[in-house]
Amino acid sequence: MEIFVESRKIPSSHMQNVCKYRQGAITCRYIVFKNDYFYCVKNVPEIQDQINGIKDMKAKGNNCQGL
């Protein structure tokens, strides 16, 4: 399964308005950065499980249905 695909790239307006990027604990925890782009991995179970397992994660949001 390819994770870093065009359909999972997060538009810049979405980053602020929905993902709440750099807004503390309300920032979505399912954002990853690769190859100069931000991607939504909310609907990628194997990565979502890894993220959910991080105990000291500062971003705690779960702000939308994902991309």
Buried (B, 14 or more C-beta within 10 A) or exposed (E): EEEEEEEBBBEEEBBEEBBBBEEEEEBBBBBBEEEEEBBBBBEBEEBBEEBEEEEEEEBEBEBBEBB
